[in-house]
């Protein structure tokens, strides 16, 4: 597994750029509260936590949002 190589950041930024080009004004996703690597990646790109919620039993989620006004 490749970590800390910037590939994840590059991929997500590319997807957000495409979403912005297509006219989307926000992107919402859910990430497990236990997945700190994913949470940190999304936070670094500009996603912010909207709320914390429960997913499947035993899975705590953070609902995160990115707005197109922020740069990917």
Secondary structure, 3 states (H helix, E strand, C coil): CCCCCCHHHHHHHHHHHHHHHCCCCEEEEEEECCCHHHHHHHHHHCCEEEEEEECCCCCEEEEEEEECCCCC
